[in-house]
Amino acid sequence: MIFAHVLALAIFLATFYFIISGKLDRTIASFAGAIVMVTAGISLGFYSQEEAFHAIDFNMMGLLVGMMVIVSVCKKTGFFSYVAIKAAKASRGSPLRLMVMMGCITAFLSMALDNVTTIILVIPITILICDILGISPLPFIITEIVLSNVGGVGTMVGDPPNMMIASSANLSFNDFLIHLLPIVLVTMVLSLVVLAVVFRKEIIKKPKDFRPILEIDEKAAIRDKKSLKKVALSLFIVFVLFLLQKRLGLSHSFIAFIGAGIVMVLVRPNVEEVLKNIEWPIFVFFASLFIIVGGLEQTGFLNMVADRIVAIATTNYGLAKLSILWSSAFFASVVDRIPFTTAMIPIIKHVGELGVNVDSLWWILALGVGFGGNGTPIGSIVGVVGLAMSEKTRAPIDFKTWFKTATVVMLVTIIFVSFLIAII
């Protein structure tokens, strides 16, 4: 059995290495790792094909695909462009005000919709606005990336790790609003203050001319007003169902499918086009990671880790909370948050089975991986996408700039959460 422990851990770490290093596409790396894990499990008798299938969290994946369908249709309406232009006009040419508005809009959109889609749609508008004003887009792009990661933590549907935690711990949409949203709102303000200080030299520069912004007609950005109203109705129904989820006894995925079904019936979009806009590789990536972690769990390795956490928790529960927070933030900074969350979920579950109250540990994990994603550019998909888009500008974001800005925000926000843990 020791050999099985070592082999499963080696497969897990090798998969992580290829995901982090970029030597293989992350979907290919995780898929290959899953195949190797199941093959090794069958050969050594610690993991079967049936166990691998049951390791996949289909509830979380259903939630993700349902929300992606709604976002795919919403994207075509031009709503995101409308909001960005409206914010630019409201800034009245003040870079600081523009930074705050674009950051807050990105954060709030990321709470309701997929944050990667939000970034992909908001950043090009930001670059256009900055080009017209003759100012560097760098501070605004970094602010949007940081606030997207922070804002996504505030709701159950804002970030994939939150969806995973909600599905595994049987937490409702309301649970996230009660426990995480207030912390996220304060953290948004804190993040904006830090970024305003860090970028103080850039944001005090006056734009050359604000009048071209006023001439942009934001209403023209709405390409399909009727479809937008139908999407808004669908989202409203989805969020009402999420609020009533425990009372109705509906699963996360079924509610998302209800919303997707309403959108498809009312809008009647081109189905092939909608399906093309769904990030199918993400589902292969997720399923493969669940299978890999499931194999590691079957060897008993994760139970050993959980036993160590229990030992710390029984002597100093506050220390156990801080350990999970900082380790989550650190690993989320240097590896993708999703595989780390996948590995931590069964550990926290087992800690709970050993008699420790783990309610607060779920929220600490969500905050750690969510805020920790700002630590480095590879800590979240949003960071990777944002960096790639910044390369098309006159001031691309490099690692040095990131460490002086977003990493500082990450440290400040994790210290803030540590303070909350200490006093609550």
N, C-alpha and C positions, 0 to 999 in steps of 0.2 A: 504493500500500500504506500510505503514511503516513495518508491519509484514512481507511482502514479501521481503523488503530490508534486514531485519534482518535475515530471514531464508536463503535467497540466499547467503548472506555474511557468515553465519555460515557454510553452505555446502561447500563453497569455502575454508574457513579457515580450516575446518575439513579435507578436501581432502589434502590441503597443509601439514597439520600436519602429516598425515599418510605417505605422500610421503617423507617428511624430516626425520621422525623418523625411517623409515625402518621397522616399525611394520607390514606393508603390502607391498607387491611388488608394485612398483609405477604404473604399468599398471593396476593391480587389484584395487588399491586405486582410480585412476582417472576414471576407468570404473564404479566403484560403485558410485562415486561422480556424474558422468554424469547421471546415472539412477535415483538417488535421486533428482537431480536438475530438470530433465524433469518431474518426477512424481509430485514434489512439484509445478512446474510451471503450469501443467495441472490442479491440484487440486485448486490452487488459481487464475488461469486465467492470469498469467503473462508470460507464456512461453508455446508454443505449440510444437508438434513433428516436424512440418514443419520448424519452426524457429530454432529448434535444428539442423536439417539437414543442413539448409542453413548457420549455424554458422561455419561449418567445412570448412576450407580452402583447397579445393581439388587441387588447383593450386600448393600450396606449397608441399603437400603430393605427388603429381605426380612428381614434381622436385626431391624430395628426393628418391622416388623409382627408377626413371630412372637412377640417379647417382649411386645408390646402385648396380644396375645390372651391370653397367660398372666396378665399383670397384671390384665386386665379381669375374668377369672374369679376371680382371687385377691381382688380388691377386694370382691366380693360375699360372701365368707366372713366378713368382720369381723376378719380377722387384724390389720390395722393398728390398729384401735381397741383390741384386746386388748393389744398391745404398749405403746401409749401409756398406758393406764390402769395397767398393771403397773409402768411406770417411775415414774408419779406416786406410787404407793403406796410404792415403794422409796425415794423421795426423803425420806420421813418429814417433809415440811413444810419442808425446807430449800430456799430458792429457788436457791442455788448448785448444790446437788446435782441439783435438778430441771433446771436449765439444762444441766448436764453430761450427764445421762442422756438428755434429749430430743434434745440435739444429737448425741450419739453414736448413738442409735437412728436418727435421721434420716439420718446419714452412712452407716451400715452398710446400711440399707434402700436408700439411693440407689446403693450399689455393686452391688446385685443386681437392683434394679427401676428402672423409669423414675422419675427424681427429681421430675418434675412431679406424677405421681400420688402419690408419697410425701408431698409438701408439701400437696397438696389434702386428703389424708386425715389427716395429723398435725396441721396447724394448727387445725382446728375442735376437736379433742380438747384441744389446748393451751389454747385460749381458754376452753373449758368448765372445765378444771381451775383456771385462773387466776381465773375468776369465782367459783368455789366458795371458793378460798383468799383472795379479796379483794386480789389483787396484779395489777400491770400485766402484760399479756401481751407487751408490746413487746420486752423483752430476749430473751424466749424465741423469739418469731417470727423476729427477726433472726438469732439463733443457729441456728435450724433452717434458714433460707434459706442462710446462709453455709456451714454444715456439709454441707448437701445438695450445694452446688456443689463443695466440697472433696472430699467422699466420692465423688462421681460420677467423679472423675478416677482413682480407684484401680483400676477394672476396665474391661475392654473394653466391657461392656454398661451401664456406669453413666451414660454421657453420650453424646448423639448425636455430638459431635466425635470422641470416642474410637472410636465405631463407624466413622466415616468414615475416620479414620487407619488403623485396623486393616484395613479393606477395601482401601484404596489401597496401603498399604505391605506387605500380606500378613503382618501381625503376628498372633500367636495370643493366646488368652486368657491363657496362661502368661506370655507376654512382658510383658503389662501387670502381672501379679501380681509378677513379678520386678523390673521396672524402676520401676514407679510406686507400687505399694501401700506399700512401706516409707516412701517420701517422704510419701505422703498421711497415713499414720498419725502420723508426727511432726508434720506440718502441722496435723492435727486438734487435737493437744495444744496446739500453739503458738496456734492460733486461739482455743481455749477460754480460754487464759491471757489473751490480749489482750482478749477480750470480758468476761471476769470483771473485769479492771481498768477497762475502759470503763464497765461497768454496776455498779461496786462499790456505789454509793449505793442502787440499786434492789434488788440481791439480798441486802442485809443486813437488809432489812425483814422482820420475822416475819409470816407469814400469820395472819389473825384466828382461823381454826379449821381444823385439819387433819382432824378426825374425819369430815366428809362424804365425803372422798376414800376413806377406809378402808371406807366403807359401799357403795361402788360395786363391783358384782360383775363383774370383768373377764371371767369365763367366759361371762357372758350376752352379751358383745359378739360371741362366735363364733356366727354365725348358721347355719353349715353345716359341722359338724366333718368329715363324710365327704368333702365336696368339698375342704376344706382339706388333708386328708391326700393326696388325689389330686394337688392342685396342687403340694404339697411333693415328692411323688415325681417329678413332671414336671420341676420345677426341679433336683432332684438329678441326674436323668439328663442334663439339659441341661449342667449344670456339669461333670459327668464327661466328657461328649463334648467340651466346650470344652478341658478339661485334656489330652485325648488327641487333640486336633484335628490336629496335624501328623502324628502317627503314622497316623491314620485317613484323612487326606487329604480331610476334609469341609470345605465352605465354611461361613462364619459363618451365612449365611441358612438353609442346609439344616438345620443343628443347631437353630436357632430354630424352624423349621417342624416338626421332629420333636417338640420340646417342646410346641408349640401343638397338634399333632395328637394327642398323648397326652392332653393336657388335654381336648380336645373329645370324644374317644372315651370317656374314663373318666367325666368329669363330665356330659357331654351337656347343656350349658347351652342356653338360648334363643339360637340363632345370630344372629338379627336384633338381639337386645339386645347381644351381644358385639361385633358389627360396628358398632353405633351408638357404643359406647364407645371405638372406635379413632379416633384423631385424624387423619382422612383429609386435612384441609387441610394437615397437616404434610408429607404425601407429595407433594402438588402443589407446596408450597413448596420442598422438597428438589429435586425433579425440575427445577423451573424454574431454581433456582440453579445446578445442575449444567450446564444448557444455556447459561446466561448466561456462566459461567466458561469453558465449552468454547469459546464463540465468541471470548472474549478470548484464550484460549490459541491458537486457530487463526491469529490475526493475528500471533503472535510476540511480543506485548507481555510476557507472563509470562516468556518466555525472556530478554528483556532485563533484567527484574528479577532473574532467577536469575543472569545473568552478573555483575551488580553484587555479589550475595551471594558468588559464587565469588571475585571479586576481593578482597573483604574476607577471606574464609576462607583464601585462599592466603597472605595476609600476617599475619593474626591470627585464627586459628580461634576462640579464646576470645571475641574481640570479636564475631564473627559469631553465636555462640551467644547472647551477652547481647543483641545487637540483636534477634534473633528472639524471645527471651523477653519483653523489655520492649515491643516493638512489638505482639506478640500480646496481652499483658496490656492495653495501652492500647486497642487497637482492640476487644478483647472487652468492654471497659468501656463504650465509647461506641456500639458497634454490636452487633448480635446475633452471638454467637460462631460460629454456623453458617455464615453467608455468608463471614465472614473465613477460617474453616478451609477452606471450599470453594475460596477463592482461593489459599490458601497451599499446599495439597497439590500441585498441579501445579508450583509453583515449586520446592519441595523435591525433587520427583521429577527435575526438570531439572537441579538442582544435582548430584544423584547421578549423572546421565548424563554430567556433565562431569568426573567423576573424583573428586569429593569424597565422603568417607564421611559419609553423612547419618543413620546409625543413631540417634545422639544427638539429632539435630534433630527427629525425630518425637516423642520424649519431651518435648523442650523446648516444642514447639508445643502438645502436650496439656496440659502444666502451665501454660503461658502463658495459653491461652484458658480453661482450667478455673478457675484461681485468679483470672484477670482478670475473670471474670464477676461477681465480688463488688464490682468497682469502683464501679458505679452500678446503680440499680434496673433499668435497661434492658439491662444486660449479659447477662442470661440470662432465659429464660422463667420460671424459678423465682422470680426477683426480681420480675418483673411480676405474677405470680400471687400471691405473698406480700404484696406491697403492696396489691393489690386486696382481699385477704381481711382485711388489717389495718384497712381502712377501716370494717369492721363493728364494730370494737371501740371502747372508750373512749379508746384511745391509738393512733390511726393513725400509720403510719410516713410521715414526710415526707422530702424530699431532704436537708434539713439534718441530720436524725438519722442518715440513711444514711451521709452523708459523715463523720460523727463516729465511726461504728462499723464498718460493713462495709468502707468504703473503707480505713480504717486497717488492718483485717485483710488486705485485698488487698495493700497496700504491704508489710506485714511478711512475708507469705508469699512474695511475689515477691523481696524482698531475701534471704530464706532460700534460695530456689532459686538466686539469683545467687551466693550464698556457696558452695553445693554445686558449681556450675559452675566456680567459681574454684579450688576445692581438689581436684576430681576430674580 
